[in-house]
Amino acid sequence: IVDGNVPSYSKHTYCNETTSLKCSPTRLIVAKCDLKQYRRKRVRIPSTFQHFPDPTMGASNSNADYCPTYSNVAASCVERYGPNSRCYDTNGTYPVCFETHCNEEKHAVEVEVDGYSKKVTCDYDGQMISMPTRTGIHFECPPIAVVCPNLICPANCAGRGICNYNLENPECECFDRNVKHPMCIDDEIQDEAQDMAKSHATVVQNARNFLLVLESVAMLWLIFG
């Protein structure tokens, strides 16, 4: 926030008014801006974090240094609800939610939109795409780094490289040039990760087996007293 205004580069994260509904920064919910006025004198926003001409205005909490965000839950995704549903801002008064997929081959976000016979591909962040079932309404393609973080330098290169954003499809440039993994992890770390995954799967399976035994014992007890 700069003098009460939201710079274009941060419009998907911060806000300065409470009347409209937008997608949360994570794109998981429809939300309202958490901007509020601190009327009580005992609660003051530190001068370093006063982002508005009115020093009593700021976010309802200090999580983002009193910069307001679309974080007050207004509604869950209603058009398409599920683990793959994401929120999309529109040029209308209300965001929409669609089933969303990350296409690694295309390096793009794909959206299931009513009225289209196949998935719609977002060619770039901020692209406006029409909605056949709603005249004059377009939805905005979200930042791919938010919706599909694994397509943009996954895990921030695991601290073993830097992300080259100058490329059309940003990739990790590993400090060790011999490492070719997208996340800059070497074979030893990959083996450790696989071993941990196998160990976790074993623990889960053992827990399930134990529950099955308990269930069987409970059934026997109910039958034979």
MDAnalysis code that builds the backbone (N, CA, C; Angstrom):
import MDAnalysis as mda
import numpy as np

u = mda.Universe.empty(675, n_residues=225, atom_resindex=np.repeat(np.arange(225), 3), trajectory=True)
u.add_TopologyAttr("name", ["N", "CA", "C"] * 225)
u.add_TopologyAttr("resid", np.arange(1, 226))
u.add_TopologyAttr("resname", ["ILE", "VAL", "ASP", "GLY", "ASN", "VAL", "PRO", "SER", "TYR", "SER", "LYS", "HIS", "THR", "TYR", "CYS", "ASN", "GLU", "THR", "THR", "SER", "LEU", "LYS", "CYS", "SER", "PRO", "THR", "ARG", "LEU", "ILE", "VAL", "ALA", "LYS", "CYS", "ASP", "LEU", "LYS", "GLN", "TYR", "ARG", "ARG", "LYS", "ARG", "VAL", "ARG", "ILE", "PRO", "SER", "THR", "PHE", "GLN", "HIS", "PHE", "PRO", "ASP", "PRO", "THR", "MET", "GLY", "ALA", "SER", "ASN", "SER", "ASN", "ALA", "ASP", "TYR", "CYS", "PRO", "THR", "TYR", "SER", "ASN", "VAL", "ALA", "ALA", "SER", "CYS", "VAL", "GLU", "ARG", "TYR", "GLY", "PRO", "ASN", "SER", "ARG", "CYS", "TYR", "ASP", "THR", "ASN", "GLY", "THR", "TYR", "PRO", "VAL", "CYS", "PHE", "GLU", "THR", "HIS", "CYS", "ASN", "GLU", "GLU", "LYS", "HIS", "ALA", "VAL", "GLU", "VAL", "GLU", "VAL", "ASP", "GLY", "TYR", "SER", "LYS", "LYS", "VAL", "THR", "CYS", "ASP", "TYR", "ASP", "GLY", "GLN", "MET", "ILE", "SER", "MET", "PRO", "THR", "ARG", "THR", "GLY", "ILE", "HIS", "PHE", "GLU", "CYS", "PRO", "PRO", "ILE", "ALA", "VAL", "VAL", "CYS", "PRO", "ASN", "LEU", "ILE", "CYS", "PRO", "ALA", "ASN", "CYS", "ALA", "GLY", "ARG", "GLY", "ILE", "CYS", "ASN", "TYR", "ASN", "LEU", "GLU", "ASN", "PRO", "GLU", "CYS", "GLU", "CYS", "PHE", "ASP", "ARG", "ASN", "VAL", "LYS", "HIS", "PRO", "MET", "CYS", "ILE", "ASP", "ASP", "GLU", "ILE", "GLN", "ASP", "GLU", "ALA", "GLN", "ASP", "MET", "ALA", "LYS", "SER", "HIS", "ALA", "THR", "VAL", "VAL", "GLN", "ASN", "ALA", "ARG", "ASN", "PHE", "LEU", "LEU", "VAL", "LEU", "GLU", "SER", "VAL", "ALA", "MET", "LEU", "TRP", "LEU", "ILE", "PHE", "GLY"])
u.atoms.positions = np.array([
    [0.854, -1.187, 0.000],
    [0.000, 0.000, 0.000],
    [0.897, 1.246, 0.000],
    [0.663, 2.166, -0.914],
    [1.446, 3.405, -0.993],
    [0.482, 4.589, -0.905],
    [0.535, 5.321, 0.206],
    [-0.358, 6.467, 0.432],
    [-1.826, 6.088, 0.224],
    [-2.174, 4.917, 0.693],
    [-3.567, 4.491, 0.615],
    [-3.947, 3.821, -0.692],
    [-3.043, 3.771, -1.666],
    [-3.335, 3.183, -2.970],
    [-2.640, 1.828, -3.132],
    [-3.258, 0.970, -3.922],
    [-2.697, -0.350, -4.173],
    [-1.949, -0.331, -5.505],
    [-0.637, -0.511, -5.504],
    [0.134, -0.556, -6.759],
    [-0.338, -1.715, -7.631],
    [-0.227, -1.567, -8.928],
    [-0.702, -2.591, -9.852],
    [-0.026, -3.937, -9.618],
    [1.237, -3.904, -9.197],
    [1.966, -5.155, -9.020],
    [1.519, -5.947, -7.792],
    [0.716, -5.332, -6.933],
    [0.272, -6.048, -5.728],
    [-1.247, -6.113, -5.605],
    [-1.943, -5.877, -6.718],
    [-3.410, -5.834, -6.655],
    [-4.026, -7.179, -6.293],
    [-3.303, -8.273, -6.521],
    [-3.849, -9.584, -6.195],
    [-3.627, -9.950, -4.728],
    [-2.925, -9.099, -4.005],
    [-2.610, -9.410, -2.617],
    [-3.229, -8.419, -1.643],
    [-3.108, -7.116, -1.947],
    [-3.545, -6.088, -1.005],
    [-4.789, -5.358, -1.501],
    [-5.445, -4.646, -0.591],
    [-6.693, -3.949, -0.928],
    [-6.831, -2.684, -0.090],
    [-7.740, -1.800, -0.505],
    [-7.913, -0.546, 0.226],
    [-9.376, -0.126, 0.368],
    [-10.303, -1.059, 0.128],
    [-11.715, -0.759, 0.348],
    [-12.451, -2.042, 0.711],
    [-13.600, -1.891, 1.343],
    [-14.283, -3.056, 1.918],
    [-15.603, -3.395, 1.238],
    [-15.940, -2.712, 0.165],
    [-17.259, -2.919, -0.445],
    [-17.299, -4.096, -1.420],
    [-16.192, -4.382, -2.080],
    [-16.212, -5.413, -3.111],
    [-15.725, -6.756, -2.594],
    [-16.093, -7.802, -3.317],
    [-15.643, -9.155, -3.025],
    [-14.589, -9.547, -4.053],
    [-13.535, -10.171, -3.581],
    [-12.461, -10.611, -4.466],
    [-11.971, -11.977, -3.999],
    [-11.074, -12.541, -4.768],
    [-10.455, -13.800, -4.364],
    [-9.377, -13.521, -3.328],
    [-9.210, -14.450, -2.406],
    [-8.121, -14.331, -1.443],
    [-6.793, -14.509, -2.171],
    [-5.688, -14.061, -1.586],
    [-4.376, -14.226, -2.244],
    [-4.053, -15.673, -2.590],
    [-4.596, -16.622, -1.821],
    [-4.333, -18.040, -2.093],
    [-5.265, -18.615, -3.151],
    [-6.305, -17.859, -3.512],
    [-7.305, -18.285, -4.501],
    [-8.171, -19.447, -4.014],
    [-8.278, -19.604, -2.702],
    [-9.060, -20.705, -2.158],
    [-10.454, -20.275, -1.726],
    [-10.661, -18.999, -1.477],
    [-11.962, -18.523, -0.996],
    [-12.322, -17.184, -1.637],
    [-13.615, -16.860, -1.564],
    [-14.103, -15.522, -1.898],
    [-14.037, -14.709, -0.613],
    [-13.444, -13.525, -0.679],
    [-13.180, -12.793, 0.565],
    [-13.456, -11.295, 0.445],
    [-13.510, -10.678, 1.621],
    [-13.599, -9.225, 1.720],
    [-12.285, -8.673, 2.254],
    [-12.046, -7.416, 2.001],
    [-10.837, -6.764, 2.488],
    [-10.916, -6.621, 4.012],
    [-9.814, -6.902, 4.687],
    [-9.827, -6.832, 6.156],
    [-9.432, -5.439, 6.668],
    [-9.663, -4.422, 5.854],
    [-9.394, -3.042, 6.266],
    [-10.367, -2.611, 7.361],
    [-9.850, -1.926, 8.370],
    [-10.711, -1.420, 9.446],
    [-10.138, -0.119, 9.994],
    [-10.938, 0.545, 10.783],
    [-10.497, 1.782, 11.436],
    [-10.316, 1.525, 12.925],
    [-9.160, 1.890, 13.429],
    [-8.863, 1.723, 14.845],
    [-9.313, 2.984, 15.584],
    [-10.500, 2.918, 16.166],
    [-11.086, 4.091, 16.813],
    [-10.610, 4.267, 18.253],
    [-10.248, 3.151, 18.887],
    [-9.847, 3.246, 20.287],
    [-8.412, 3.748, 20.401],
    [-8.204, 4.689, 21.274],
    [-6.888, 5.302, 21.426],
    [-5.851, 4.321, 21.954],
    [-6.316, 3.312, 22.694],
    [-5.360, 2.375, 23.281],
    [-4.760, 1.427, 22.240],
    [-5.398, 1.368, 21.063],
    [-4.867, 0.549, 19.974],
    [-4.415, 1.466, 18.848],
    [-3.132, 1.573, 18.662],
    [-2.588, 2.452, 17.626],
    [-1.716, 1.639, 16.670],
    [-1.789, 2.013, 15.411],
    [-0.931, 1.377, 14.413],
    [0.437, 2.042, 14.483],
    [1.500, 1.264, 14.643],
    [2.842, 1.860, 14.681],
    [3.100, 2.724, 13.451],
    [3.760, 3.830, 13.630],
    [3.973, 4.776, 12.535],
    [4.628, 4.123, 11.316],
    [5.501, 3.141, 11.553],
    [6.179, 2.456, 10.450],
    [5.191, 1.717, 9.559],
    [4.056, 1.319, 10.135],
    [3.088, 0.517, 9.396],
    [1.819, 1.291, 9.052],
    [1.884, 2.606, 9.045],
    [0.740, 3.418, 8.663],
    [0.800, 3.665, 7.154],
    [-0.074, 2.968, 6.425],
    [-0.016, 2.984, 4.964],
    [-1.077, 3.883, 4.337],
    [-1.883, 4.538, 5.176],
    [-2.966, 5.392, 4.680],
    [-2.806, 6.817, 5.216],
    [-3.315, 7.808, 4.476],
    [-3.275, 9.189, 4.980],
    [-3.921, 9.308, 6.358],
    [-4.981, 8.504, 6.577],
    [-5.612, 8.449, 7.897],
    [-4.861, 7.408, 8.723],
    [-4.129, 7.811, 9.746],
    [-3.300, 6.875, 10.523],
    [-4.090, 5.848, 11.321],
    [-5.424, 6.006, 11.384],
    [-6.230, 5.036, 12.123],
    [-6.700, 3.884, 11.228],
    [-6.391, 3.942, 9.932],
    [-6.825, 2.910, 8.999],
    [-5.714, 1.882, 8.776],
    [-6.108, 0.592, 8.778],
    [-5.143, -0.479, 8.545],
    [-5.825, -1.825, 8.586],
    [-5.054, -2.868, 8.396],
    [-5.600, -4.222, 8.432],
    [-6.061, -4.571, 9.838],
    [-6.964, -5.554, 9.926],
    [-7.505, -5.933, 11.228],
    [-6.497, -6.696, 12.078],
    [-5.357, -7.061, 11.478],
    [-4.299, -7.705, 12.256],
    [-2.948, -7.270, 11.697],
    [-1.897, -7.651, 12.397],
    [-0.554, -7.194, 12.026],
    [0.226, -8.216, 11.207],
    [-0.450, -9.257, 10.742],
    [0.246, -10.334, 10.030],
    [1.023, -9.833, 8.818],
    [0.472, -8.858, 8.115],
    [1.134, -8.303, 6.928],
    [1.534, -6.851, 7.197],
    [2.008, -6.598, 8.402],
    [2.422, -5.232, 8.789],
    [1.286, -4.235, 8.597],
    [0.082, -4.674, 8.938],
    [-1.134, -3.844, 8.866],
    [-1.517, -3.472, 7.435],
    [-0.953, -4.144, 6.435],
    [-1.408, -3.954, 5.056],
    [-2.660, -4.815, 4.871],
    [-3.803, -4.240, 4.516],
    [-5.024, -5.027, 4.377],
    [-4.985, -5.960, 3.170],
    [-5.545, -7.149, 3.355],
    [-5.624, -8.143, 2.285],
    [-7.049, -8.691, 2.203],
    [-7.351, -9.361, 1.095],
    [-8.646, -10.018, 0.976],
    [-8.574, -11.335, 1.754],
    [-8.810, -11.245, 3.045],
    [-8.664, -12.415, 3.913],
    [-9.880, -12.681, 4.792],
    [-10.842, -11.749, 4.830],
    [-12.066, -12.001, 5.593],
    [-12.992, -12.879, 4.760],
    [-13.216, -14.093, 5.216],
    [-13.995, -15.051, 4.430],
    [-15.412, -14.539, 4.196],
    [-15.790, -14.485, 2.913],
    [-17.140, -14.080, 2.558],
    [-17.961, -15.286, 2.122],
    [-17.312, -16.221, 1.447],
    [-17.997, -17.427, 0.974],
    [-16.973, -18.431, 0.495],
    [-17.374, -19.677, 0.474],
    [-16.538, -20.705, -0.123],
    [-16.839, -20.764, -1.613],
    [-16.019, -21.484, -2.355],
    [-16.274, -21.645, -3.779],
    [-17.593, -22.398, -3.952],
    [-18.500, -21.837, -4.734],
    [-19.821, -22.443, -4.867],
    [-20.064, -23.081, -6.230],
    [-19.547, -22.472, -7.318],
    [-19.786, -23.054, -8.642],
    [-19.206, -24.462, -8.727],
    [-17.957, -24.583, -8.324],
    [-17.285, -25.875, -8.310],
    [-16.578, -25.999, -6.962],
    [-17.046, -26.903, -6.121],
    [-16.448, -27.046, -4.797],
    [-15.650, -28.339, -4.735],
    [-14.415, -28.261, -4.264],
    [-13.593, -29.449, -4.142],
    [-12.136, -29.083, -3.985],
    [-11.269, -30.069, -3.808],
    [-9.848, -29.792, -3.574],
    [-9.163, -29.077, -4.726],
    [-9.692, -29.219, -5.937],
    [-9.072, -28.579, -7.103],
    [-9.788, -27.305, -7.524],
    [-10.745, -26.864, -6.731],
    [-11.481, -25.641, -7.063],
    [-10.689, -24.412, -6.639],
    [-10.629, -23.428, -7.522],
    [-9.917, -22.187, -7.235],
    [-10.791, -20.988, -7.596],
    [-10.533, -19.883, -6.919],
    [-11.314, -18.663, -7.093],
    [-10.720, -17.800, -8.212],
    [-11.617, -17.204, -9.017],
    [-11.201, -16.338, -10.123],
    [-11.944, -15.006, -10.035],
    [-11.193, -13.912, -10.082],
    [-11.822, -12.595, -10.126],
    [-12.458, -12.381, -11.499],
    [-13.477, -11.528, -11.538],
    [-14.166, -11.248, -12.801],
    [-14.327, -9.740, -12.978],
    [-14.851, -9.352, -14.133],
    [-15.173, -7.945, -14.356],
    [-16.583, -7.624, -13.873],
    [-17.198, -8.599, -13.191],
    [-18.512, -8.394, -12.602],
    [-18.390, -8.041, -11.130],
    [-19.455, -8.275, -10.394],
    [-19.469, -7.897, -8.977],
    [-19.077, -9.044, -8.051],
    [-18.921, -10.234, -8.623],
    [-18.680, -11.389, -7.765],
    [-17.685, -12.335, -8.429],
    [-16.715, -12.841, -7.672],
    [-15.772, -13.820, -8.226],
    [-16.480, -15.141, -8.533],
    [-15.816, -16.005, -9.269],
    [-16.355, -17.330, -9.572],
    [-15.314, -18.380, -9.197],
    [-15.758, -19.619, -9.078],
    [-14.844, -20.703, -8.737],
    [-14.953, -21.819, -9.768],
    [-13.811, -22.288, -10.219],
    [-13.781, -23.330, -11.235],
    [-12.820, -24.446, -10.841],
    [-13.090, -25.626, -11.363],
    [-12.141, -26.733, -11.249],
    [-10.883, -26.340, -12.020],
    [-9.748, -26.487, -11.378],
    [-8.492, -25.982, -11.948],
    [-7.440, -27.078, -12.001],
    [-6.666, -27.068, -13.077],
    [-5.626, -28.074, -13.265],
    [-4.316, -27.410, -13.697],
    [-3.212, -28.014, -13.291],
    [-1.888, -27.517, -13.664],
    [-1.310, -28.435, -14.735],
    [-1.164, -27.905, -15.944],
    [-0.660, -28.693, -17.060],
    [0.849, -28.506, -17.175],
    [1.601, -29.531, -16.772],
    [3.059, -29.426, -16.794],
    [3.593, -29.353, -18.216],
    [2.960, -30.066, -19.133],
    [3.437, -30.078, -20.520],
    [3.290, -28.701, -21.167],
    [2.129, -28.075, -20.950],
    [1.896, -26.735, -21.503],
    [2.484, -25.636, -20.620],
    [2.821, -26.012, -19.402],
    [3.279, -25.034, -18.402],
    [2.213, -23.935, -18.268],
    [0.998, -24.373, -17.973],
    [-0.115, -23.431, -17.950],
    [-1.222, -23.895, -17.011],
    [-2.085, -22.936, -16.647],
    [-3.271, -23.221, -15.840],
    [-4.408, -23.582, -16.793],
    [-5.106, -24.670, -16.489],
    [-6.267, -25.065, -17.283],
    [-7.511, -25.013, -16.400],
    [-8.609, -24.522, -16.974],
    [-9.831, -24.270, -16.205],
    [-11.027, -24.957, -16.855],
    [-11.864, -25.580, -16.028],
    [-13.111, -26.167, -16.511],
    [-14.221, -25.129, -16.348],
    [-14.668, -24.588, -17.478],
    [-15.663, -23.512, -17.469],
    [-16.935, -23.978, -18.162],
    [-18.085, -23.767, -17.511],
    [-19.369, -24.132, -18.115],
    [-19.540, -23.387, -19.440],
    [-19.965, -24.128, -20.456],
    [-20.178, -23.512, -21.764],
    [-19.084, -23.830, -22.764],
    [-17.943, -24.332, -22.260],
    [-16.853, -24.738, -23.144],
    [-16.827, -26.266, -23.213],
    [-16.541, -26.799, -24.393],
    [-16.534, -28.245, -24.578],
    [-15.267, -28.893, -24.030],
    [-14.219, -28.089, -23.803],
    [-12.975, -28.620, -23.255],
    [-12.370, -27.608, -22.291],
    [-11.322, -28.028, -21.614],
    [-10.668, -27.146, -20.653],
    [-10.144, -25.891, -21.342],
    [-10.264, -24.764, -20.642],
    [-9.759, -23.494, -21.155],
    [-8.353, -23.271, -20.610],
    [-7.427, -22.889, -21.476],
    [-6.045, -22.667, -21.070],
    [-5.765, -21.187, -20.862],
    [-5.185, -20.850, -19.733],
    [-4.737, -19.475, -19.483],
    [-3.358, -19.302, -20.129],
    [-3.271, -18.411, -21.080],
    [-1.997, -18.209, -21.791],
    [-1.032, -17.334, -21.003],
    [-1.562, -16.482, -20.111],
    [-0.698, -15.606, -19.327],
    [-1.467, -15.072, -18.120],
    [-0.743, -14.632, -17.110],
    [-1.357, -14.049, -15.908],
    [-2.170, -12.821, -16.285],
    [-3.376, -12.716, -15.751],
    [-4.193, -11.532, -15.996],
    [-5.019, -11.588, -17.257],
    [-4.915, -12.660, -18.018],
    [-5.710, -12.794, -19.242],
    [-7.195, -12.828, -18.891],
    [-8.018, -12.104, -19.640],
    [-9.458, -12.083, -19.417],
    [-10.123, -13.020, -20.424],
    [-10.916, -13.973, -19.917],
    [-11.566, -14.972, -20.758],
    [-13.071, -14.908, -20.542],
    [-13.822, -14.921, -21.626],
    [-15.281, -14.780, -21.544],
    [-15.926, -16.024, -20.955],
    [-17.078, -15.825, -20.348],
    [-17.865, -16.914, -19.778],
    [-19.142, -17.045, -20.598],
    [-19.267, -18.099, -21.408],
    [-20.419, -18.242, -22.305],
    [-21.767, -18.205, -21.609],
    [-21.808, -18.646, -20.358],
    [-23.096, -18.712, -19.655],
    [-23.475, -17.395, -18.985],
    [-22.570, -16.398, -19.057],
    [-22.853, -15.102, -18.428],
    [-22.463, -13.989, -19.398],
    [-23.439, -13.376, -19.992],
    [-23.214, -12.362, -21.014],
    [-22.393, -11.191, -20.486],
    [-21.311, -10.892, -21.184],
    [-20.489, -9.734, -20.829],
    [-19.543, -9.952, -19.665],
    [-19.572, -11.139, -19.064],
    [-18.710, -11.396, -17.909],
    [-17.467, -12.178, -18.343],
    [-16.323, -11.704, -17.898],
    [-15.054, -12.374, -18.163],
    [-14.377, -12.686, -16.827],
    [-13.679, -13.806, -16.775],
    [-12.895, -14.102, -15.583],
    [-11.420, -13.855, -15.872],
    [-10.678, -13.531, -14.816],
    [-9.257, -13.195, -14.955],
    [-8.386, -14.385, -14.575],
    [-7.448, -14.717, -15.448],
    [-6.517, -15.804, -15.142],
    [-5.604, -15.378, -13.987],
    [-5.462, -16.223, -12.979],
    [-4.665, -15.875, -11.795],
    [-3.172, -16.048, -12.058],
    [-2.331, -15.540, -11.177],
    [-0.891, -15.771, -11.308],
    [-0.592, -17.268, -11.239],
    [0.095, -17.770, -12.225],
    [0.397, -19.201, -12.257],
    [1.246, -19.608, -11.059],
    [2.060, -18.688, -10.559],
    [2.920, -18.997, -9.408],
    [2.106, -19.254, -8.149],
    [0.868, -18.732, -8.098],
    [-0.001, -18.936, -6.932],
    [-0.803, -20.226, -7.075],
    [-1.400, -20.408, -8.250],
    [-2.283, -21.553, -8.466],
    [-1.497, -22.839, -8.731],
    [-0.385, -22.712, -9.438],
    [0.438, -23.882, -9.777],
    [1.895, -23.624, -9.402],
    [2.180, -23.512, -8.109],
    [3.543, -23.147, -7.685],
    [4.621, -24.122, -8.140],
    [4.247, -25.394, -8.334],
    [5.250, -26.377, -8.749],
    [5.698, -26.195, -10.194],
    [4.989, -25.342, -10.944],
    [5.389, -25.077, -12.328],
    [6.376, -23.916, -12.413],
    [6.561, -23.196, -11.309],
    [7.482, -22.054, -11.286],
    [8.539, -22.304, -10.220],
    [9.697, -22.785, -10.633],
    [10.796, -23.020, -9.688],
    [10.285, -23.693, -8.413],
    [9.921, -24.987, -8.489],
    [9.326, -25.686, -7.345],
    [10.172, -25.599, -6.082],
    [9.458, -25.381, -4.957],
    [10.086, -25.295, -3.624],
    [11.162, -24.226, -3.572],
    [11.026, -23.216, -4.471],
    [12.007, -22.121, -4.512],
    [13.425, -22.677, -4.653],
    [13.516, -23.716, -5.492],
    [14.810, -24.349, -5.806],
    [15.464, -24.993, -4.577],
    [14.657, -25.219, -3.530],
    [15.131, -25.907, -2.315],
    [16.350, -25.246, -1.691],
    [16.517, -23.955, -1.951],
    [17.671, -23.250, -1.400],
    [18.989, -23.656, -2.041],
    [18.905, -24.421, -3.139],
    [20.112, -24.914, -3.795],
    [20.300, -24.298, -5.180],
    [19.603, -23.207, -5.429],
    [19.729, -22.531, -6.712],
    [18.913, -21.251, -6.694],
    [18.857, -20.562, -7.820],
    [18.060, -19.335, -7.932],
    [17.098, -19.484, -9.100],
    [15.971, -18.813, -8.992],
    [14.944, -18.889, -10.032],
    [15.236, -17.849, -11.107],
    [15.319, -18.292, -12.339],
    [15.568, -17.390, -13.458],
    [14.232, -16.954, -14.044],
    [13.768, -15.765, -13.622],
    [12.481, -15.252, -14.079],
    [12.575, -14.608, -15.459],
    [13.761, -14.535, -16.018],
    [13.925, -13.949, -17.348],
    [13.502, -14.921, -18.446],
    [13.373, -16.205, -18.095],
    [12.940, -17.205, -19.061],
    [11.431, -17.135, -19.257],
    [10.974, -17.563, -20.420],
    [9.526, -17.580, -20.680],
    [8.822, -18.445, -19.644],
    [9.422, -19.587, -19.334],
    [8.949, -20.451, -18.257],
    [10.048, -20.502, -17.205],
    [9.941, -19.694, -16.158],
    [11.002, -19.616, -15.143],
    [11.440, -20.979, -14.618],
    [12.732, -21.176, -14.522],
    [13.292, -22.427, -14.033],
    [14.398, -22.159, -13.029],
    [14.705, -23.201, -12.251],
    [15.799, -23.098, -11.279],
    [17.147, -23.227, -11.980],
    [18.056, -22.374, -11.612],
    [19.443, -22.509, -12.031],
    [20.226, -22.966, -10.802],
    [20.604, -24.234, -10.803],
    [21.216, -24.844, -9.631],
    [22.647, -24.352, -9.417],
    [23.010, -24.181, -8.155],
    [24.386, -23.786, -7.838],
    [25.375, -24.857, -8.314],
    [24.967, -26.112, -8.158],
    [25.779, -27.216, -8.664],
    [25.306, -27.512, -10.086],
    [26.084, -27.135, -11.065],
    [25.687, -27.260, -12.465],
    [25.479, -28.706, -12.894],
    [25.969, -29.651, -12.103],
    [25.816, -31.063, -12.445],
    [24.438, -31.604, -12.070],
    [23.730, -30.856, -11.224],
    [22.394, -31.277, -10.795],
    [21.366, -30.773, -11.801],
    [20.551, -31.666, -12.323],
    [19.573, -31.314, -13.355],
    [18.124, -31.408, -12.869],
    [17.944, -31.732, -11.593],
    [16.589, -31.865, -11.053],
    [15.913, -30.489, -11.030],
    [14.606, -30.410, -11.387],
    [13.888, -29.126, -11.401],
    [13.946, -28.379, -10.074],
    [14.122, -29.136, -8.964],
    [14.163, -28.528, -7.644],
    [15.596, -28.394, -7.112],
    [16.567, -28.746, -7.966],
    [17.988, -28.657, -7.598],
    [18.385, -29.601, -6.474],
    [17.694, -30.728, -6.350],
    [18.087, -31.699, -5.340],
    [18.855, -32.827, -6.014],
    [19.906, -33.328, -5.347],
    [20.739, -34.359, -5.952],
    [20.165, -35.749, -5.682],
    [20.829, -36.768, -6.219],
    [20.327, -38.136, -6.121],
    [20.213, -38.600, -4.674],
    [21.169, -38.188, -3.830],
    [21.149, -38.615, -2.434],
    [19.908, -38.106, -1.721],
    [19.584, -36.838, -1.961],
    [18.397, -36.253, -1.321],
    [17.134, -36.901, -1.870],
    [17.114, -37.180, -3.171],
    [15.956, -37.846, -3.760],
    [15.750, -39.213, -3.131],
    [16.850, -39.947, -2.927],
    [16.745, -41.269, -2.307],
    [16.213, -41.163, -0.880],
    [16.689, -40.144, -0.141],
    [16.224, -39.943, 1.229],
    [14.730, -39.619, 1.246],
    [14.306, -38.787, 0.288],
    [12.892, -38.414, 0.213],
    [12.032, -39.638, -0.100],
    [12.518, -40.482, -1.009],
    [11.771, -41.690, -1.346],
    [11.699, -42.642, -0.158],
    [12.808, -42.759, 0.584],
    [12.821, -43.622, 1.766],
    [11.839, -43.118, 2.821],
    [11.792, -41.783, 2.997],
    [10.856, -41.207, 3.962],
    [9.418, -41.457, 3.534],
    [9.163, -41.348, 2.225],
    [7.805, -41.576, 1.718],
    [7.392, -43.034, 1.956],
    [8.330, -43.971, 1.700],
    [8.040, -45.388, 1.921],
    [7.795, -45.665, 3.403],
    [8.617, -45.044, 4.261],
    [8.460, -45.229, 5.701],
    [7.115, -44.704, 6.175],
    [6.725, -43.532, 5.634],
    [5.436, -42.950, 5.996],
    [4.300, -43.866, 5.560],
    [4.415, -44.412, 4.341],
    [3.374, -45.307, 3.828],
    [3.260, -46.544, 4.706],
    [4.400, -47.056, 5.172],
    [4.403, -48.230, 6.042],
    [3.711, -47.933, 7.367],
    [4.007, -46.770, 7.945],
    [3.383, -46.372, 9.214],
    [1.870, -46.260, 9.048],
    [1.446, -45.645, 7.934],
    [0.008, -45.481, 7.675],
    [-0.667, -46.834, 7.526],
    [-0.017, -47.742, 6.786],
    [-0.591, -49.067, 6.577],
    [-0.675, -49.841, 7.885],
    [0.370, -49.745, 8.712],
    [0.348, -50.420, 10.014],
    [-0.770, -49.886, 10.894],
    [-0.986, -48.570, 10.820],
    [-2.060, -47.962, 11.608],
    [-3.416, -48.474, 11.139],
    [-3.569, -48.598, 9.823],
    [-4.830, -49.114, 9.282],
    [-5.047, -50.561, 9.716],
    [-3.983, -51.361, 9.662],
    [-4.091, -52.762, 10.071],
    [-4.476, -52.872, 11.547],
    [-3.893, -51.994, 12.376],
    [-4.194, -51.997, 13.806],
    [-5.665, -51.650, 14.044],
    [-6.174, -50.685, 13.278],
    [-7.583, -50.296, 13.423],
    [-8.504, -51.439, 12.998],
    [-8.086, -52.166, 11.955],
    [-8.892, -53.306, 11.506],
    [-8.948, -54.380, 12.588],
    [-7.808, -54.616, 13.268],
    [-7.767, -55.588, 14.360],
    [-8.694, -55.154, 15.488],
    [-8.625, -53.868, 15.842],
    [-9.498, -53.363, 16.907],
    [-10.964, -53.509, 16.531],
    [-11.264, -53.237, 15.269],
    [-12.647, -53.363, 14.807],
    [-13.120, -54.813, 14.901],
    [-12.224, -55.738, 14.524],
    [-12.575, -57.163, 14.595],
    [-12.808, -57.599, 16.036],
    [-11.938, -57.160, 16.947],
    [-12.089, -57.484, 18.366],
    [-13.399, -56.935, 18.898],
    [-13.733, -55.701, 18.506],
    [-14.977, -55.089, 18.963],
    [-16.186, -55.868, 18.472],
    [-16.143, -56.338, 17.210],
    [-17.245, -57.104, 16.668],
    [-17.401, -58.437, 17.414],
    [-16.274, -59.111, 17.701],
    [-16.327, -60.366, 18.452],
    [-16.917, -60.176, 19.839],
    [-16.532, -59.048, 20.449],
    [-17.024, -58.758, 21.797],
    [-18.531, -58.529, 21.788],
    [-19.036, -57.845, 20.740],
    [-20.466, -57.591, 20.635],
    [-21.231, -58.897, 20.384],
    [-20.584, -59.826, 19.616],
    [-21.269, -61.083, 19.284],
    [-21.297, -62.035, 20.454],
    [-20.143, -62.208, 21.099],
    [-20.028, -63.225, 22.149],
    [-20.084, -62.642, 23.567],
    [-20.130, -61.293, 23.655],
    [-20.245, -60.694, 24.991],
    [-18.996, -60.840, 25.783],
])
